[in-house]
């Protein structure tokens, strides 16, 4: 998602990162977002989304990226749910779960 060319173009236009564009798009869709980061610089970036707006063309282009499923975590896919489950339970989950 963060390397999507459309997001990169819009980010360049607004002098922002693709992550900031994604956050701003969600805010403009009235979606509550809770960004997660342990990195101080990314935390600052996450807060720097209030000084610009996405125009209608930006919003349309981003909306067209919808693939009908989650990009970060597809909860419909059992193998993905298992992967996350084992990751949460065991930092060595790669040994506990065989990827198909």
C-alpha positions as a Python dict, from the first residue, in 0.01 Angstrom:
ca = {
    (1, 'X'): (0, 0, 0),
    (2, 'X'): (277, 246, 89),
    (3, 'X'): (447, 190, -247),
    (4, 'X'): (130, 237, -454),
    (5, 'X'): (223, 475, -743),
    (6, 'X'): (-101, 675, -717),
    (7, 'X'): (-36, 743, -348),
    (8, 'X'): (325, 834, -423),
    (9, 'X'): (214, 1086, -688),
    (10, 'X'): (-41, 1247, -457),
    (11, 'X'): (214, 1252, -174),
    (12, 'X'): (466, 1429, -395),
    (13, 'X'): (204, 1683, -502),
    (14, 'X'): (131, 1772, -138),
    (15, 'X'): (491, 1726, -16),
    (16, 'X'): (377, 1451, 220),
    (17, 'X'): (445, 1079, 262),
    (18, 'X'): (212, 809, 127),
    (19, 'X'): (128, 723, 490),
    (20, 'X'): (18, 1082, 552),
    (21, 'X'): (-197, 1071, 238),
    (22, 'X'): (-362, 749, 360),
    (23, 'X'): (-430, 900, 703),
    (24, 'X'): (-568, 1221, 553),
    (25, 'X'): (-790, 1029, 310),
    (26, 'X'): (-940, 835, 600),
    (27, 'X'): (-997, 1154, 800),
    (28, 'X'): (-1172, 1315, 502),
    (29, 'X'): (-1391, 1002, 477),
    (30, 'X'): (-1490, 1057, 845),
    (31, 'X'): (-1306, 740, 947),
    (32, 'X'): (-1149, 741, 1291),
    (33, 'X'): (-786, 644, 1262),
    (34, 'X'): (-546, 536, 1533),
    (35, 'X'): (-201, 532, 1376),
    (36, 'X'): (56, 314, 1546),
    (37, 'X'): (425, 382, 1558),
    (38, 'X'): (711, 350, 1802),
    (39, 'X'): (931, 579, 1593),
    (40, 'X'): (939, 944, 1699),
    (41, 'X'): (973, 1074, 1341),
    (42, 'X'): (672, 874, 1222),
    (43, 'X'): (469, 996, 1519),
    (44, 'X'): (548, 1352, 1410),
    (45, 'X'): (449, 1265, 1052),
    (46, 'X'): (122, 1115, 1173),
    (47, 'X'): (35, 1446, 1339),
    (48, 'X'): (131, 1652, 1034),
    (49, 'X'): (-183, 1574, 835),
    (50, 'X'): (-390, 1877, 933),
    (51, 'X'): (-225, 2142, 714),
    (52, 'X'): (-352, 2022, 377),
    (53, 'X'): (-664, 1887, 209),
    (54, 'X'): (-705, 1632, -65),
    (55, 'X'): (-892, 1769, -365),
    (56, 'X'): (-1173, 1588, -547),
    (57, 'X'): (-933, 1438, -801),
    (58, 'X'): (-708, 1304, -522),
    (59, 'X'): (-1006, 1153, -342),
    (60, 'X'): (-1135, 988, -662),
    (61, 'X'): (-796, 844, -752),
    (62, 'X'): (-746, 701, -404),
    (63, 'X'): (-1099, 558, -397),
    (64, 'X'): (-1031, 380, -725),
    (65, 'X'): (-758, 177, -552),
    (66, 'X'): (-1019, -20, -354),
    (67, 'X'): (-963, -389, -426),
    (68, 'X'): (-1254, -510, -217),
    (69, 'X'): (-1029, -658, 52),
    (70, 'X'): (-791, -534, 316),
    (71, 'X'): (-441, -446, 197),
    (72, 'X'): (-264, -479, 531),
    (73, 'X'): (-454, -768, 685),
    (74, 'X'): (-711, -977, 503),
    (75, 'X'): (-928, -1109, 786),
    (76, 'X'): (-1130, -1318, 539),
    (77, 'X'): (-825, -1532, 468),
    (78, 'X'): (-779, -1800, 741),
    (79, 'X'): (-405, -1831, 678),
    (80, 'X'): (-362, -1459, 741),
    (81, 'X'): (-559, -1474, 1066),
    (82, 'X'): (-347, -1769, 1182),
    (83, 'X'): (-27, -1584, 1091),
    (84, 'X'): (-124, -1284, 1303),
    (85, 'X'): (-248, -1507, 1586),
    (86, 'X'): (85, -1689, 1606),
    (87, 'X'): (277, -1363, 1574),
    (88, 'X'): (93, -1225, 1876),
    (89, 'X'): (140, -1539, 2082),
    (90, 'X'): (494, -1628, 1990),
    (91, 'X'): (772, -1409, 1858),
    (92, 'X'): (912, -1721, 1687),
    (93, 'X'): (584, -1787, 1505),
    (94, 'X'): (761, -1876, 1179),
    (95, 'X'): (868, -2199, 1345),
    (96, 'X'): (523, -2268, 1488),
    (97, 'X'): (326, -2208, 1168),
    (98, 'X'): (405, -2346, 827),
    (99, 'X'): (322, -2102, 548),
    (100, 'X'): (140, -2247, 251),
}
